[in-house]
């Protein structure tokens, strides 16, 4: 997918140089005339899974992408493509879930569109949620703190390319939960009663850490998981990243499921976690605040950016190092 976007989509649709953060930046949202904008489509299968459904996923996904840019989400638009024969009870349950997730995030759907296609084309429905966000006092405070430690810092938003050597990498909690939960629903396999999707809006948690300050990069590790996020940062920022295997939180049931299926938990998508790049001097303060939140109570510093090499590496449990490459494909299809 990354090659498809870079080789075909961006050459035709990118290149609007007056846009502050545009398509070619390959961040999770754009900025046009000071307003952050995001659009995200979801085709998860099945549409209901342990811990969530396609409606909660669609709302949380857009809210989180806007928040990771440093924006405060303000309004959403929703597009439904419904398959003929979809039960009204299923659709209503999804709508209720979307409303509850909107209330949780404090942002609401204000416009949208609905289409119906022939039976057997979608597996239920596809949901697109677009959203807009604005600058906040928390973002401006965060950037002021960053500039105390990095005098040449010029970016007005939190972008992947902003990471620099010495910055610490924080992960807000355990990884692999969402991917394994959806896989269990796809295959009808129970990987432990506690494996549930982590899907949730993170904007309130992100606002709290922006109020602490020092954050230079943020991304929710969805498709391609943690490995994909770290490799994107390394490539865009032209910096190496070293992470420590012993510091990456993975729940036991998730680890067992991945070992049984031959799946790397570092490559599985997550929908309720965020990876944070923060200047070294503020990393402990950010971590303390994260751990006081419900969403970030299991947060850890998992590594740091470095100029010692120009790729992503992981220090293993036994002390050796191995390259952590960009995922070649999606080990669990249709999880978002």
N, C-alpha and C positions, 0 to 999 in steps of 0.2 A: 504493500500500500504506500509506503514512504517513497518508493521509486516511481509509482504511478503519479503521485502528487507532484514530485519534483520535476519529472521529465515531461509530463503532459499537461497537468492542470495549471501549474504556476506560469509556464510560458504563455498560455493563452489568457489567463484571468488575472495574473499578478501584474506588478509594475506601476501601480498608481502611486507615484512618488509623493504626492501631497498628503497621503494618508500617514498619520503619525506612526502607527504600527499596522503594517499591512499583511497581505497573504503570504508574501515571500519570506516574512520573518519566521513562519511556521510555529508561532506560539499558539496557545489554545484559544486566544481571542484577539480581536483587532481593536484599534482606537481610531476613530474618525471625529475630527473637530472636538477633541476632548472627551468624547463619549465612547466607552468600551462597548463592543458588540460581539456577540457569539451566536453561532447556530450549531446544533448538534442533533443528529438523527440516531434513533435507537431501534434495533431489529432483534433484540434478545429473544432467544428461544429456549425454553418455553416462556410465555409472558408472565407467569407466576413462578416464583422460586423461593426457597427458604430465606426469609428475611426481607423480601421485597417483591416488586413487580415492575413491569415496564414503565408504569406511570411514575413511580417514585424515582426510578433510575433516570428518566428523562429530565425531570425537574432538578434533581440533585446534580446531575452532570453539568447542566448549563450554569447553575448557580456556582458550582465549584470552579469551573473554568474562568468565569468572570472574576471570582474572588482571588484566584491564583495570580491574576494579572495585577491585583491591588485595587480593583474596582469594587464599589458597593452595588450589588445587584438591585435594580429598581423595578423592572417590569419584564414580563415574559410574553411571548407569542407561541401558540401551539398549533401544529399541523398534524392531523390524524389521517392516515391511509388505512382504511378498514377493509378487511376481507369479508366478502359476502358470506353470511352465515354465522358471523361472530355473535355469540350470545349477548343479549342486552345486559344480563346479570354480570358477565365478565367485564363489559365496557363500563358499567356503573361502578364496579369495584375498583377499576383502574382510575376512574375519575375521582372517586372518594380518596384514593391514595394520593393522587396528585394534589388535591386540595389540602390534605393534611400535611404533605411535604412543603407546599407553598406557605402554609401557616407557620410551620417550623422554621422556615428560612426567612419569613417576613417579606415575601415578594409574591406577586400574583399574576395570573394569566389575564391579559387585557385584550387580546385579539387572536385570531387564528383561522384555520380552514379545515374542512373535512372532505375526504374523497372516499369512494368505495370502489374496490376492484373485484374481479371475478374470484370465485372460490378456488382454493388450492394454489394461490399465487404468493401468499405472504406468511402463512403459518399463524394467522390471527390478525395482527396489525403492526404498523410501523408508526412511531411517534417522533416528530421533530419538535424540539423546543428551542426557540431563539430568545435571546435576552439582551437587555441593555444595562449598563452600569455607569456610575459616575465616580469621579475622584472623591475621596473622603479626607477628613482631617487626619485620620489614622495613617493613610498612605503618605501624606505630606510630612507628618511627624517621623514616620519610618525613614523616609529618604533623607531627612535632616540628620538623623542619627547615623545613617550610612556615611554621609559626607563628613562626619566628624572623624572617621577612620580612613576614608578613601577620598582624598581631596579632589581627584580627577573624575569622580563619579558624575555622569551627566544625564543618565536615563531618568525619565519622569515616571516610568512604570516598572513593574517587576517582570523582567524578561529572562528567558533562558540564557541569552548571551552575556548576562551580567556577572556570571560566576568568575571568580579570580582565585589564583593560588593562595592557599591559607584559609579560605572560607570553609566553614564546617558544614557538613551535610546532616540534617536532622530528618528522621522518618517519624511520622505522627503515631504510628501503631503497627500492629501485625499485618503482614501481607498474605495474599492468596485466598482470603476468606470468600470474596465475591466469586472468583473464578471457580473454586471448588464447589461452592453452593449451587451455582448454575449448572455445573457439570453433573452434580448429583441429581438435579432435576431432569437433565437431559437423558441420563442413562438409567435413572431409577435405582441408583445405588446410594445407600446411606453410609457416609464417611464419618459417622459420629454425630450424636444428637446436637452437638454444639457448633457445628459448621453451618453458619448462616452468613448471608451476604452482609458486608459492611456498609451498604449503600446508605448515604445520609448527606444532607447539606452541611458544608463546613464553613459557611461565611461568618458565623458568629465567632467561631474559634479563630479563624484567620484575622478577624478584626482585632481580637485581643492581643495576638502576637505582633501585629502591626503597631499597636499602641506601645509595645515594648521597644521595637525598632531594631534596625540592623539587618533586615532581610533584603537579599538581592535577587533571589530566584525562588520560584515556587511552581510546583506542578503536581497534579493528581496523577498517580501512575496507573492509568487505565489500560488501554490496549498495549500489549507488550510488557506491562508490568514495570517493576523497578529497574530491570536491566535496560529497557527501552528508554526510560526517562533519563537515566544517568548517561547513556550513550548520546542522547540528543544534547544534553547539557555540554558534555565534553566536546562534541563536534562544533556546536555553535559558539561556545566560549573559547575554543582552542586551548583547552587546559586538560590535564589529566585528573582522574578521580580515583582515590583509593578508599574502598569500603572494607569493613571488618565483618567477616561472617558471623562471629560470635555476638555482634551487636544488632544483627537484623532479626527483629522479632517475628517468629512464625509459630502459630499454634500447633500443638502436637497432632491433633486430628488432621489438620491441613498438611503437615509434613508427611504423615503416614499415607494419606491419600495420594500425594504427589509421588512418593517413592513407589507406591503400588502401581501407579499408572505410567511411571517413567516421565513425569512432567517436572520441569524446573519451576519451583514456586516464585523465583525471581522474574519469571517471564509471564506470569499470570496477571490478568487485569484486576484492578481494585477500584472501588467506587466510593470509599469513605475514608481514604487516607491521602496525605499530602507529603511530598518531599520538599524540604526547605533548605535553601542555601543561605547562610547567614555569616556575617563577618565574625571572625574568631572571637573578638572581644565581647560580643553580645550573645554568643551561643548559649552559655549557661543560663543567662537571664531569660532567653526565649524558651529554653527547655523547661525551666521551672514553671513558667506560666502555662505552657502546653500541658504539663502534667497535672495542673489544677482543673483542667477542663474535662468533661465527660468524653469528648471525642479524642483527646490527646493524652489520656492518662498513662498510656503505655509508650509514650514517645521516647526515642533514644537518639543520641548522636551516633551515626553509623559510619562516618568517614570524613574525608576532607578533600579539597581540591589541591592539586600539586603541579609544579612545573618539572618534576623529576621524570615524567613521561607524558605522552600525549594521548592516552587511551584510558579505558576504565579497567581497573584491576581490583581483585578481592583478596584480602589476606585470609587464608583459610583457618579453620579451627586448630590445625596442627602447626600453623606458623608459616607455611609456604604461601606463595602468591600465584594466582592464575588470572588470565585475561577474562573479563566478563564482556562478551561480545553483544552486539545488537542482535535481538532475536531474528531468526531467519523467517519464521512464519508464526501463525497464531496457534498455540497448542490446544486452545479450547475455543472453537468458532462460535460466533453469535452469543457472546456473553454481555454485549452492550449494544 
